[in-house]
Amino acid sequence: MVLRLTFIAVFCLISGQVLAAEGKHDLIFVTEEWPPYNYSQDGEATGFSTDIIRAMMANLGEEHDIRIYPGTRATGTLDNMPNIMAFTYFRTPQRETKYKWIGPLDRDAIYFYKRKGDSRRFVDMKDIRSVNSIMIAYGGMVRSRLEAQGLKNYVAALKNRDQIRSVLRGKVDLLANFTRLGLAYYLRNMGEASDALVPTEVSVVDVSLDIACSKDIPDAVIARWQAALDHLHKSGEYARIYHKYLR
């Protein structure tokens, strides 16, 4: 009996080493409610980034749990548990060495948007400063960036739909809070034309949205998943999924 148990233990150890050598690993994917990238629908995780993750899994022949957590729980899970891949994460210089990375899932900019038909041209921050008001969210990266540049002509609203309505109804001049996918999602769900708001030539910040990974995950596993994402780009599958959400 002891000999048999010893054999099983050795077999499991060797099997684990083989799986690690092949780049396979027990993983849990976590994210939060942030449509259209990741959100719950009928009890299931969906969204652009979620579709990309599932396409990567299919390419690798693997299945892993995708869990949507409220608020900062996804970050807490990533920081305190092993084998975690968290998406959709802003890849910032401050975070660069804290995690291992796979990406980008999306690389875009958050622009200042104006109403369609607004003939004013905005080409630099001087033009942005000249307007009466800019609609933003209460907190977050956009507000921090505007404050760092000394802009004071902004107003804030908590709900994304309220932010968009304020610009559409002419209550404020500009909107700054969304990537292209994000704005397309909300305009569509509000029954508005996809070009009801159009980007100016000025961006608040360029963003890279990636998968942040626990540092205990082996580099071979990271490389394998990065290759799966690269394959989606080369095959055209990434573009197909992207345009599905941009419409």
Backbone as CSV, one residue per row, in Angstrom:
resi,resn,N_x,N_y,N_z,CA_x,CA_y,CA_z,C_x,C_y,C_z
1,MET,0.829,-1.214,0.000,0.000,0.000,0.000,0.859,1.259,0.000
2,VAL,1.883,1.260,0.851,2.793,2.407,0.919,3.489,2.604,-0.413
3,LEU,3.898,1.471,-1.032,4.584,1.541,-2.318,3.665,2.121,-3.382
4,ARG,2.383,1.721,-3.347,1.422,2.217,-4.325,1.200,3.730,-4.155
5,LEU,1.056,4.171,-2.907,0.872,5.602,-2.657,2.082,6.404,-3.105
6,THR,3.259,5.843,-2.857,4.491,6.508,-3.289,4.516,6.642,-4.800
7,PHE,4.102,5.567,-5.505,4.074,5.600,-6.960,3.110,6.676,-7.464
8,ILE,1.920,6.753,-6.827,0.932,7.755,-7.242,1.474,9.161,-7.044
9,ALA,2.134,9.387,-5.909,2.687,10.720,-5.630,3.736,11.092,-6.661
10,VAL,4.616,10.128,-6.984,5.664,10.396,-7.978,5.042,10.646,-9.338
11,PHE,3.996,9.844,-9.688,3.324,10.017,-10.973,2.714,11.410,-11.091
12,CYS,2.049,11.852,-10.017,1.428,13.182,-10.029,2.466,14.276,-10.179
13,LEU,3.600,14.122,-9.499,4.667,15.104,-9.591,5.203,15.176,-11.003
14,ILE,5.462,14.001,-11.596,5.990,13.970,-12.961,4.971,14.545,-13.941
15,SER,3.699,14.180,-13.744,2.650,14.688,-14.625,2.580,16.205,-14.562
16,GLY,2.688,16.742,-13.352,2.667,18.198,-13.200,3.831,18.850,-13.900
17,GLN,5.000,18.211,-13.834,6.169,18.762,-14.510,6.002,18.725,-16.021
18,VAL,5.385,17.648,-16.525,5.163,17.539,-17.967,4.190,18.615,-18.439
19,LEU,3.092,18.805,-17.672,2.132,19.835,-18.036,2.762,21.209,-18.046
20,ALA,3.613,21.484,-17.034,4.295,22.777,-16.981,5.220,22.933,-18.172
21,ALA,5.913,21.846,-18.532,6.833,21.902,-19.663,6.081,22.174,-20.962
22,GLU,4.833,21.647,-21.085,4.043,21.874,-22.281,3.369,23.239,-22.271
23,GLY,3.518,23.988,-21.184,2.915,25.306,-21.101,1.505,25.318,-20.566
24,LYS,0.998,24.189,-20.078,-0.345,24.121,-19.532,-0.294,24.406,-18.042
25,HIS,-1.402,24.954,-17.536,-1.388,25.394,-16.149,-2.825,25.561,-15.684
26,ASP,-3.094,25.255,-14.424,-4.409,25.533,-13.865,-4.560,27.035,-13.687
27,LEU,-5.541,27.623,-14.353,-5.708,29.071,-14.340,-7.141,29.433,-14.009
28,ILE,-7.308,30.604,-13.407,-8.626,31.188,-13.195,-8.597,32.597,-13.783
29,PHE,-9.562,32.891,-14.632,-9.682,34.222,-15.216,-10.697,35.026,-14.419
30,VAL,-10.330,36.243,-14.042,-11.235,37.110,-13.291,-11.344,38.454,-13.991
31,THR,-12.501,39.071,-13.836,-12.721,40.391,-14.404,-13.844,41.067,-13.632
32,GLU,-14.281,42.234,-14.075,-15.360,42.952,-13.413,-16.361,43.440,-14.443
33,GLU,-17.448,44.012,-13.995,-18.472,44.539,-14.893,-17.954,45.820,-15.548
34,TRP,-17.662,45.730,-16.836,-17.210,46.912,-17.583,-17.579,46.729,-19.052
35,PRO,-18.872,46.901,-19.373,-19.286,46.712,-20.759,-18.682,47.796,-21.667
36,PRO,-18.380,47.450,-22.925,-18.694,46.185,-23.592,-17.567,45.154,-23.501
37,TYR,-16.542,45.445,-22.696,-15.385,44.540,-22.651,-15.691,43.259,-21.882
38,ASN,-16.311,43.408,-20.726,-16.663,42.253,-19.908,-17.864,42.608,-19.044
39,TYR,-18.883,41.741,-19.097,-20.079,41.980,-18.293,-20.914,40.708,-18.248
40,SER,-21.893,40.686,-17.350,-22.762,39.527,-17.175,-24.020,39.680,-18.014
41,GLN,-24.421,38.573,-18.616,-25.671,38.549,-19.363,-26.306,37.175,-19.184
42,ASP,-27.487,37.168,-18.601,-28.182,35.910,-18.310,-27.307,34.961,-17.492
43,GLY,-26.552,35.530,-16.558,-25.730,34.733,-15.661,-24.415,34.260,-16.242
44,GLU,-24.115,34.677,-17.475,-22.884,34.252,-18.129,-21.991,35.454,-18.418
45,ALA,-20.680,35.213,-18.380,-19.720,36.257,-18.742,-19.733,36.441,-20.249
46,THR,-19.790,37.682,-20.700,-19.767,37.972,-22.130,-19.012,39.275,-22.346
47,GLY,-18.997,39.775,-23.579,-18.298,41.006,-23.890,-17.129,40.778,-24.823
48,PHE,-16.598,41.864,-25.344,-15.507,41.793,-26.313,-14.302,41.037,-25.777
49,SER,-13.767,41.472,-24.635,-12.574,40.822,-24.081,-12.857,39.369,-23.717
50,THR,-14.063,39.114,-23.204,-14.434,37.745,-22.851,-14.440,36.859,-24.088
51,ASP,-14.965,37.372,-25.201,-14.952,36.606,-26.457,-13.528,36.326,-26.919
52,ILE,-12.644,37.311,-26.746,-11.239,37.115,-27.130,-10.600,36.035,-26.255
53,ILE,-10.851,36.092,-24.955,-10.303,35.088,-24.034,-10.778,33.693,-24.425
54,ARG,-12.064,33.559,-24.717,-12.601,32.246,-25.079,-12.027,31.761,-26.412
55,ALA,-11.793,32.670,-27.332,-11.179,32.286,-28.610,-9.745,31.819,-28.394
56,MET,-9.041,32.455,-27.455,-7.686,32.009,-27.113,-7.723,30.610,-26.505
57,MET,-8.685,30.374,-25.607,-8.826,29.048,-25.008,-9.056,27.989,-26.084
58,ALA,-9.948,28.297,-27.029,-10.242,27.348,-28.098,-9.003,27.056,-28.925
59,ASN,-8.212,28.096,-29.178,-6.980,27.926,-29.944,-5.987,27.024,-29.226
60,LEU,-5.978,27.112,-27.895,-5.053,26.316,-27.088,-5.630,24.959,-26.697
61,GLY,-6.919,24.761,-26.962,-7.551,23.504,-26.558,-7.719,23.389,-25.059
62,GLU,-7.983,24.511,-24.390,-8.128,24.527,-22.939,-9.439,25.193,-22.537
63,GLU,-9.900,24.872,-21.341,-11.055,25.539,-20.745,-10.710,25.957,-19.329
64,HIS,-11.058,27.190,-18.986,-10.800,27.701,-17.639,-11.992,28.530,-17.183
65,ASP,-12.176,28.611,-15.873,-13.253,29.416,-15.312,-13.044,30.886,-15.621
66,ILE,-14.137,31.584,-15.930,-14.135,33.044,-16.032,-15.106,33.559,-14.985
67,ARG,-14.599,34.328,-14.046,-15.410,34.817,-12.938,-15.503,36.334,-12.983
68,ILE,-16.713,36.852,-12.910,-16.920,38.296,-12.851,-17.179,38.686,-11.409
69,TYR,-16.301,39.551,-10.891,-16.392,39.988,-9.508,-16.777,41.463,-9.434
70,PRO,-17.423,41.876,-8.374,-17.770,43.291,-8.216,-16.567,44.123,-7.787
71,GLY,-16.577,45.376,-8.239,-15.607,46.352,-7.768,-14.161,45.920,-7.870
72,THR,-13.444,46.093,-6.766,-12.011,45.823,-6.755,-11.669,44.388,-6.361
73,ARG,-12.673,43.517,-6.294,-12.387,42.147,-5.878,-11.491,41.427,-6.884
74,ALA,-11.645,41.739,-8.167,-10.791,41.112,-9.179,-9.332,41.458,-8.927
75,THR,-9.063,42.721,-8.599,-7.691,43.133,-8.306,-7.189,42.454,-7.040
76,GLY,-8.026,42.369,-6.030,-7.629,41.701,-4.798,-7.313,40.235,-5.029
77,THR,-8.098,39.590,-5.883,-7.841,38.183,-6.215,-6.506,38.044,-6.937
78,LEU,-6.266,38.929,-7.892,-5.003,38.899,-8.631,-3.814,39.115,-7.702
79,ASP,-3.954,40.000,-6.751,-2.838,40.341,-5.867,-2.578,39.295,-4.785
80,ASN,-3.561,38.468,-4.500,-3.426,37.596,-3.329,-3.553,36.106,-3.600
81,MET,-3.872,35.720,-4.830,-4.021,34.307,-5.149,-3.126,33.920,-6.324
82,PRO,-2.700,32.654,-6.375,-1.857,32.211,-7.483,-2.693,31.867,-8.712
83,ASN,-2.014,31.791,-9.865,-2.593,31.290,-11.113,-3.778,32.115,-11.603
84,ILE,-3.716,33.426,-11.391,-4.813,34.304,-11.791,-4.426,35.097,-13.035
85,MET,-5.354,35.155,-13.982,-5.243,36.050,-15.129,-6.433,36.998,-15.077
86,ALA,-6.173,38.282,-14.939,-7.230,39.274,-14.781,-7.306,40.154,-16.024
87,PHE,-8.523,40.390,-16.516,-8.726,41.249,-17.691,-9.985,42.089,-17.434
88,THR,-10.192,43.189,-18.069,-9.407,43.932,-19.034,-8.665,44.995,-18.230
89,TYR,-7.343,44.984,-18.208,-6.550,45.788,-17.290,-5.789,46.884,-18.013
90,PHE,-5.848,48.104,-17.467,-4.998,49.168,-17.993,-3.537,48.824,-17.686
91,ARG,-2.730,48.768,-18.719,-1.309,48.489,-18.528,-0.570,49.819,-18.393
92,THR,-0.215,50.146,-17.182,0.422,51.425,-16.883,1.853,51.202,-16.411
93,PRO,2.696,52.228,-16.498,4.071,52.091,-16.000,4.119,51.667,-14.535
94,GLN,3.155,52.143,-13.741,3.136,51.809,-12.327,2.837,50.321,-12.091
95,ARG,2.138,49.705,-13.015,1.763,48.295,-12.871,2.716,47.345,-13.594
96,GLU,3.595,47.881,-14.410,4.366,47.055,-15.342,5.115,45.915,-14.665
97,THR,5.800,46.201,-13.578,6.599,45.166,-12.931,5.839,44.393,-11.847
98,LYS,4.606,44.807,-11.593,3.818,44.154,-10.547,3.229,42.833,-11.024
99,TYR,2.979,42.726,-12.350,2.370,41.531,-12.917,3.140,41.088,-14.152
100,LYS,2.797,39.920,-14.661,3.200,39.523,-15.999,2.035,39.867,-16.924
101,TRP,2.333,40.083,-18.217,1.334,40.650,-19.098,1.153,39.857,-20.386
102,ILE,-0.082,39.847,-20.871,-0.430,39.320,-22.186,-1.304,40.377,-22.854
103,GLY,-0.974,40.729,-24.099,-1.808,41.733,-24.740,-1.175,42.330,-25.978
104,PRO,-1.818,43.403,-26.454,-3.020,44.005,-25.862,-4.304,43.331,-26.327
105,LEU,-5.314,43.360,-25.455,-6.660,42.982,-25.865,-7.276,44.095,-26.706
106,ASP,-6.939,45.319,-26.371,-7.356,46.480,-27.158,-6.349,47.593,-26.920
107,ARG,-6.005,48.294,-27.979,-5.135,49.467,-27.860,-5.866,50.620,-28.531
108,ASP,-6.192,51.611,-27.745,-7.035,52.691,-28.253,-6.693,53.972,-27.512
109,ALA,-7.441,55.004,-27.782,-7.292,56.268,-27.073,-8.664,56.715,-26.597
110,ILE,-8.683,57.419,-25.494,-9.904,58.072,-25.034,-9.866,59.503,-25.564
111,TYR,-10.749,59.788,-26.504,-10.793,61.100,-27.144,-11.828,62.004,-26.487
112,PHE,-11.717,63.278,-26.785,-12.802,64.211,-26.510,-13.797,64.072,-27.662
113,TYR,-15.065,63.834,-27.330,-16.113,63.677,-28.335,-17.025,64.895,-28.350
114,LYS,-17.523,65.223,-29.551,-18.481,66.306,-29.711,-19.726,65.776,-30.422
115,ARG,-20.805,66.573,-30.405,-22.017,66.188,-31.113,-21.787,66.214,-32.624
116,LYS,-22.410,65.261,-33.306,-22.388,65.300,-34.757,-23.066,66.594,-35.219
117,GLY,-22.450,67.298,-36.136,-22.991,68.569,-36.606,-22.361,69.774,-35.946
118,ASP,-21.616,69.556,-34.870,-20.872,70.641,-34.236,-19.700,71.001,-35.157
119,SER,-19.737,72.189,-35.719,-18.752,72.575,-36.737,-17.407,73.005,-36.165
120,ARG,-17.341,73.148,-34.867,-16.075,73.573,-34.271,-15.009,72.488,-34.439
121,ARG,-13.786,72.939,-34.685,-12.677,71.997,-34.823,-11.785,72.102,-33.589
122,PHE,-11.466,70.944,-33.025,-10.617,70.876,-31.840,-9.346,70.102,-32.212
123,VAL,-8.217,70.818,-32.196,-6.969,70.180,-32.652,-5.921,70.076,-31.541
124,ASP,-6.094,70.818,-30.460,-5.124,70.753,-29.375,-5.803,71.136,-28.061
125,MET,-5.043,71.062,-26.990,-5.617,71.327,-25.675,-6.042,72.783,-25.511
126,LYS,-5.454,73.689,-26.277,-5.883,75.085,-26.215,-7.342,75.199,-26.641
127,ASP,-7.712,74.457,-27.675,-9.098,74.460,-28.126,-10.013,73.846,-27.066
128,ILE,-9.531,72.795,-26.416,-10.329,72.128,-25.383,-10.584,73.079,-24.213
129,ARG,-9.579,73.856,-23.871,-9.715,74.784,-22.749,-10.724,75.899,-23.046
130,SER,-10.999,76.149,-24.323,-11.846,77.282,-24.701,-13.332,77.025,-24.526
131,VAL,-13.737,75.770,-24.352,-15.172,75.470,-24.260,-15.680,75.736,-22.848
132,ASN,-16.992,75.818,-22.726,-17.589,76.086,-21.422,-17.489,74.886,-20.486
133,SER,-17.766,73.689,-21.024,-17.805,72.533,-20.127,-17.513,71.229,-20.854
134,ILE,-16.837,70.327,-20.128,-16.504,68.994,-20.605,-17.102,67.992,-19.618
135,MET,-17.837,67.028,-20.118,-18.452,66.019,-19.266,-17.485,64.857,-19.056
136,ILE,-17.288,64.472,-17.783,-16.420,63.343,-17.453,-17.085,62.512,-16.350
137,ALA,-16.444,61.403,-16.003,-16.907,60.599,-14.866,-16.405,61.232,-13.566
138,TYR,-17.007,60.820,-12.449,-16.635,61.403,-11.163,-15.177,61.164,-10.804
139,GLY,-14.714,59.967,-11.032,-13.333,59.649,-10.676,-12.671,58.861,-11.777
140,GLY,-11.393,58.508,-11.566,-10.701,57.672,-12.528,-9.591,58.384,-13.266
141,MET,-9.080,57.691,-14.272,-7.892,58.134,-14.980,-8.108,59.429,-15.759
142,VAL,-9.275,59.570,-16.403,-9.526,60.763,-17.207,-9.508,62.011,-16.335
143,ARG,-10.217,61.951,-15.235,-10.256,63.117,-14.349,-8.854,63.451,-13.841
144,SER,-8.087,62.437,-13.479,-6.723,62.672,-12.995,-5.874,63.350,-14.058
145,ARG,-6.007,62.902,-15.308,-5.231,63.492,-16.401,-5.624,64.943,-16.652
146,LEU,-6.910,65.224,-16.648,-7.350,66.600,-16.880,-6.890,67.527,-15.763
147,GLU,-6.991,67.055,-14.541,-6.542,67.874,-13.415,-5.042,68.102,-13.457
148,ALA,-4.288,67.086,-13.895,-2.835,67.232,-14.001,-2.455,68.287,-15.031
149,GLN,-3.321,68.473,-16.035,-3.052,69.482,-17.064,-3.678,70.833,-16.730
150,GLY,-4.247,70.913,-15.548,-4.786,72.187,-15.085,-6.144,72.559,-15.645
151,LEU,-6.851,71.615,-16.267,-8.179,71.916,-16.784,-9.185,71.989,-15.640
152,LYS,-10.017,73.018,-15.685,-11.021,73.195,-14.650,-12.432,73.294,-15.221
153,ASN,-12.544,73.278,-16.543,-13.846,73.470,-17.180,-14.570,72.152,-17.420
154,TYR,-14.587,71.311,-16.401,-15.282,70.042,-16.542,-16.383,69.913,-15.493
155,VAL,-17.379,69.086,-15.830,-18.426,68.699,-14.903,-18.463,67.180,-14.894
156,ALA,-18.941,66.602,-13.803,-18.894,65.153,-13.660,-20.282,64.579,-13.417
157,ALA,-20.508,63.396,-13.956,-21.740,62.646,-13.719,-21.367,61.208,-13.414
158,LEU,-22.153,60.580,-12.574,-21.851,59.225,-12.143,-22.165,58.190,-13.215
159,LYS,-23.318,58.314,-13.883,-23.778,57.303,-14.823,-23.321,57.615,-16.248
160,ASN,-22.875,56.579,-16.946,-22.398,56.751,-18.317,-23.485,57.318,-19.230
161,ARG,-24.713,56.817,-19.092,-25.799,57.296,-19.936,-26.080,58.779,-19.703
162,ASP,-25.987,59.226,-18.459,-26.204,60.646,-18.162,-25.108,61.501,-18.784
163,GLN,-23.895,61.011,-18.782,-22.802,61.732,-19.413,-23.065,61.933,-20.900
164,ILE,-23.481,60.854,-21.571,-23.727,60.912,-23.008,-24.918,61.812,-23.325
165,ARG,-26.007,61.681,-22.561,-27.197,62.512,-22.806,-26.878,63.995,-22.680
166,SER,-26.009,64.333,-21.733,-25.675,65.752,-21.520,-25.055,66.365,-22.755
167,VAL,-24.238,65.592,-23.456,-23.612,66.103,-24.683,-24.620,66.102,-25.821
168,LEU,-25.387,65.036,-25.965,-26.366,64.955,-27.046,-27.388,66.083,-26.961
169,ARG,-27.752,66.498,-25.743,-28.766,67.542,-25.558,-28.175,68.943,-25.517
170,GLY,-26.865,69.031,-25.682,-26.225,70.333,-25.744,-26.003,71.003,-24.408
171,LYS,-26.133,70.248,-23.333,-25.910,70.830,-22.012,-24.426,71.074,-21.749
172,VAL,-23.573,70.270,-22.371,-22.125,70.462,-22.291,-21.560,70.367,-23.699
173,ASP,-20.333,70.824,-23.857,-19.727,70.878,-25.197,-19.087,69.557,-25.619
174,LEU,-18.381,68.918,-24.680,-17.581,67.757,-25.030,-17.745,66.645,-24.000
175,LEU,-17.395,65.460,-24.419,-17.421,64.291,-23.547,-16.055,63.623,-23.580
176,ALA,-15.556,63.225,-22.412,-14.275,62.510,-22.358,-14.370,61.413,-21.306
177,ASN,-14.605,60.174,-21.781,-14.655,59.073,-20.817,-14.598,57.698,-21.474
178,PHE,-14.655,57.614,-22.818,-14.882,56.334,-23.462,-13.852,56.013,-24.539
179,THR,-13.578,54.715,-24.683,-12.907,54.235,-25.882,-13.964,54.123,-26.980
180,ARG,-13.532,53.807,-28.191,-14.492,53.677,-29.290,-15.508,52.573,-29.031
181,LEU,-15.025,51.415,-28.540,-15.940,50.311,-28.267,-16.934,50.677,-27.175
182,GLY,-16.442,51.354,-26.143,-17.308,51.726,-25.037,-18.410,52.671,-25.469
183,LEU,-18.064,53.689,-26.241,-19.064,54.651,-26.689,-20.050,54.000,-27.648
184,ALA,-19.563,53.155,-28.551,-20.454,52.462,-29.492,-21.475,51.614,-28.745
185,TYR,-21.035,50.951,-27.687,-21.919,50.101,-26.890,-23.058,50.920,-26.281
186,TYR,-22.730,52.045,-25.650,-23.755,52.816,-24.966,-24.687,53.524,-25.946
187,LEU,-24.162,54.051,-27.045,-25.034,54.681,-28.037,-26.030,53.669,-28.597
188,ARG,-25.560,52.470,-28.888,-26.437,51.430,-29.427,-27.539,51.074,-28.426
189,ASN,-27.176,50.908,-27.162,-28.151,50.519,-26.155,-29.084,51.658,-25.755
190,MET,-28.720,52.884,-26.097,-29.587,54.023,-25.850,-30.469,54.333,-27.054
191,GLY,-30.320,53.557,-28.135,-31.120,53.780,-29.328,-30.663,54.968,-30.152
192,GLU,-29.414,55.375,-29.968,-28.859,56.506,-30.710,-28.045,56.010,-31.906
193,ALA,-27.884,56.873,-32.890,-27.061,56.545,-34.049,-25.614,56.359,-33.619
194,SER,-24.922,55.458,-34.298,-23.543,55.160,-33.914,-22.614,56.356,-34.087
195,ASP,-23.013,57.326,-34.933,-22.188,58.521,-35.140,-22.831,59.768,-34.537
196,ALA,-23.692,59.569,-33.538,-24.323,60.724,-32.882,-23.285,61.588,-32.185
197,LEU,-22.213,60.951,-31.717,-21.058,61.671,-31.175,-19.845,61.275,-31.999
198,VAL,-19.005,62.250,-32.299,-17.837,61.987,-33.144,-16.572,62.455,-32.425
199,PRO,-15.459,61.770,-32.649,-14.230,62.162,-31.946,-13.630,63.445,-32.509
200,THR,-13.071,64.240,-31.630,-12.256,65.372,-32.062,-10.863,64.850,-32.407
201,GLU,-9.948,65.740,-32.669,-8.576,65.337,-32.968,-7.702,65.261,-31.717
202,VAL,-8.318,65.451,-30.550,-7.559,65.520,-29.303,-7.917,64.331,-28.405
203,SER,-6.915,63.652,-27.913,-7.144,62.536,-26.993,-6.716,62.920,-25.574
204,VAL,-7.355,62.303,-24.624,-6.984,62.491,-23.221,-5.799,61.598,-22.883
205,VAL,-5.887,60.343,-23.304,-4.854,59.380,-22.962,-4.935,58.210,-23.938
206,ASP,-3.777,57.669,-24.305,-3.719,56.415,-25.050,-3.753,55.276,-24.043
207,VAL,-4.508,54.227,-24.357,-4.662,53.139,-23.408,-4.294,51.805,-24.046
208,SER,-3.709,50.940,-23.234,-3.481,49.556,-23.615,-4.206,48.699,-22.598
209,LEU,-5.169,47.930,-23.076,-5.976,47.072,-22.208,-5.497,45.640,-22.375
210,ASP,-4.983,45.044,-21.307,-4.270,43.777,-21.382,-4.810,42.758,-20.383
211,ILE,-4.150,41.604,-20.362,-4.382,40.587,-19.335,-3.238,40.683,-18.327
212,ALA,-3.556,40.977,-17.071,-2.551,41.029,-16.008,-2.499,39.660,-15.330
213,CYS,-1.306,39.126,-15.181,-1.149,37.741,-14.713,-0.330,37.668,-13.428
214,SER,-0.702,36.725,-12.574,0.073,36.463,-11.362,1.528,36.197,-11.725
215,LYS,2.442,36.709,-10.922,3.860,36.536,-11.234,4.339,35.108,-11.026
216,ASP,3.522,34.282,-10.337,3.927,32.888,-10.156,3.683,32.042,-11.405
217,ILE,2.935,32.556,-12.371,2.662,31.796,-13.587,3.946,31.720,-14.411
218,PRO,4.375,30.527,-14.823,5.648,30.388,-15.556,5.660,31.179,-16.863
219,ASP,6.847,31.643,-17.234,6.998,32.410,-18.470,6.551,31.612,-19.688
220,ALA,6.751,30.281,-19.658,6.337,29.438,-20.778,4.830,29.494,-20.984
221,VAL,4.081,29.586,-19.889,2.626,29.679,-19.978,2.224,31.038,-20.546
222,ILE,2.862,32.101,-20.064,2.588,33.445,-20.574,2.848,33.497,-22.074
223,ALA,3.977,32.946,-22.505,4.342,32.965,-23.921,3.327,32.205,-24.761
224,ARG,2.830,31.113,-24.219,1.862,30.291,-24.940,0.544,31.046,-25.155
225,TRP,0.085,31.738,-24.128,-1.144,32.506,-24.267,-0.943,33.738,-25.145
226,GLN,0.229,34.338,-25.070,0.509,35.476,-25.952,0.489,35.022,-27.408
227,ALA,1.049,33.860,-27.677,1.043,33.319,-29.031,-0.388,33.067,-29.518
228,ALA,-1.254,32.629,-28.608,-2.653,32.397,-28.978,-3.339,33.701,-29.364
229,LEU,-3.049,34.792,-28.628,-3.608,36.095,-28.965,-3.058,36.593,-30.296
230,ASP,-1.759,36.429,-30.507,-1.146,36.835,-31.775,-1.780,36.086,-32.944
231,HIS,-2.092,34.815,-32.729,-2.720,34.007,-33.780,-4.096,34.561,-34.158
232,LEU,-4.855,35.052,-33.170,-6.163,35.634,-33.458,-6.040,36.845,-34.375
233,HIS,-4.984,37.638,-34.160,-4.745,38.794,-35.031,-4.420,38.334,-36.450
234,LYS,-3.527,37.395,-36.568,-3.076,36.949,-37.892,-4.184,36.255,-38.670
235,SER,-5.053,35.534,-37.969,-6.104,34.774,-38.638,-7.303,35.628,-39.044
236,GLY,-7.394,36.847,-38.517,-8.534,37.710,-38.789,-9.670,37.546,-37.795
237,GLU,-9.558,36.582,-36.872,-10.611,36.352,-35.889,-10.748,37.534,-34.935
238,TYR,-9.628,38.135,-34.571,-9.666,39.302,-33.681,-10.474,40.426,-34.320
239,ALA,-10.197,40.721,-35.582,-10.900,41.805,-36.277,-12.393,41.508,-36.374
240,ARG,-12.746,40.238,-36.597,-14.157,39.867,-36.692,-14.877,40.146,-35.369
241,ILE,-14.254,39.768,-34.259,-14.860,39.989,-32.942,-14.931,41.489,-32.640
242,TYR,-13.875,42.222,-32.972,-13.838,43.662,-32.702,-14.984,44.390,-33.415
243,HIS,-15.155,44.115,-34.691,-16.184,44.825,-35.467,-17.591,44.415,-35.057
244,LYS,-17.735,43.232,-34.500,-19.024,42.803,-33.954,-19.471,43.753,-32.859
245,TYR,-18.535,44.216,-32.029,-18.866,45.108,-30.917,-18.826,46.585,-31.304
246,LEU,-18.163,46.897,-32.423,-18.066,48.293,-32.852,-19.326,48.736,-33.580
247,ARG,-20.077,47.800,-34.147,-21.280,48.142,-34.917,-22.359,48.766,-34.029
